[in-house]
Each structure stands twice: as structure tokens, then as C-alpha cells.
Amino acid sequence: MDRIIAECAACADYSVGGCSRLLRRLGFRLRRGRPRLFSPDPAYAEKREQLLAALRAAAAAPGRRVVLFLDECTYYHWPLAGRAWWRRRGPPPRAERAGRGEITRRIVATLDVCSGRVLADQHGHISTTVLLRFLARVAAAYPDAEHIAIVLDNWPVHRSPAVQAAVAAMGRVELLFLPTYAPWLNPIEKLWALLKAEVLRLHPYAGRWTELTTAVTRFLGRYAEPSPALLVALGLRGTGALAAALHPLTDLQGQT
């Protein structure tokens, strides 16, 4: 507000409160800016439309056509630093480090766009062999599905010849690759943000690796069954492009 008063001649004689009231009367309010999203993929529009078409097909034939978002996440032995409610006086909260060394663990998971069900495995690292076993587990979890579209990014392991051959042999499984550098089209990324906020940030398990992995497993287990609330949290219910593809009539009614 001080900057507006300093740089706008018409506001030069206003107090901070007066300038604020003037802006509100003129229809202005303080809003957070949004970054303009950009993917360098020349086929961005085509791949985005393929994704939306898959979502519409899943919505039209629930159970028979399944769309799953797949992604991997790494978490660490030591807690993440971050904000927390804390006493005003005294030292700030600490992300404790206990002893030497760091340990990492990788999660691979899928998110069902219609039910909110999450399937997840944890490993020291995600190799081609690990991914193939997980994809087989995912296919087995949907025995009645005629077609399973798995939406994923362009990590080289995802595109390996062994993975491509295994998926082709499954017959009813298809890999849909996202545009390059377009994480906003993969809502499971927001699941990792929830994991960090609820479990990993300032966690008390430094030096107690087994307890940390148990806490992560417990978090993922909350969504092992259908979870409509998770779909809301991840943006698959509401007015966004992905949500609109899944629920066009609901979104239209909400706007009337």
C-alpha cells in the first residue's frame, strides 16, 4: 500500500487506510499472482487433449475404463524444515538431525481419478524391475477393467523398452505420457505435497528410520480404499480442467 501511495499521484494525500478503502470502492482487492504455466513440448495441446479424452471416457464407463495417475516421490531420513505454530519467545522449531548420514526411500504410486484410491509401494530405489512388478500389481487390482490408462511423466525408466514390452503384453493397459515439464497435469504431485505437510515436515523421527517409514506407510494407507475427499484435495473435483472432464454436468450446474 505504501508503494501505491508513493507512486500514484492521485493517492499521494491518502493514508494507508484511506487508500485501501478507495481501492475497494473502485473494485480492487489484494490477490495472489499465478505463474503462467508453460511446457516446451511442441505436442502439449495434443497430449493434453488425449488426457482429457481419457478422463471423459473413464467418467462415462466407470469400472470398465480406468484412468490412473502414476508418479514417484523420494523422502529423506531427516525432517524437512518448514513453518509451524510455535512459541513467540525462544528458539524457533528445528528440523533435527540425529547422527551422520542420510537415508532415502522412494515411493511409486497410482491415483484412481474416479475413486481416489491410491496404490503404493516403497523401495530403496525404483528400477525397471521394480516398476514392472508394480504395474503388474496395479493391473491385478482392476480385474474387471476393460482398459486401464496409466498417465505418467517422461522419466527414462517409464519409457524403457522392457516397460513398453511388458505393457504391450498386458493388452488392456495403456501408458499415456504427459507433456514434458507439465506437472500441473498430474494431480498425484499434490499427494506428495500433503505427505510432506502432514508427515515429513519437522517430523520427530530423526534417527528412527523404521518409525518414519511406518508413519509414511500409515499416511498412504489412509487412501488404500476409495477416498472422494482426496479427489477434492487434489483438484479432481471442482472447476479445473481435469475435474470438468470428469464431471462436466456437475460443474455446469455449479455455475448456474
Order of alpha helices (4+ residues) and beta strands (2+ residues): alpha-alpha-alpha-beta-beta-beta-alpha-beta-alpha-beta-alpha-alpha-alpha-alpha-alpha
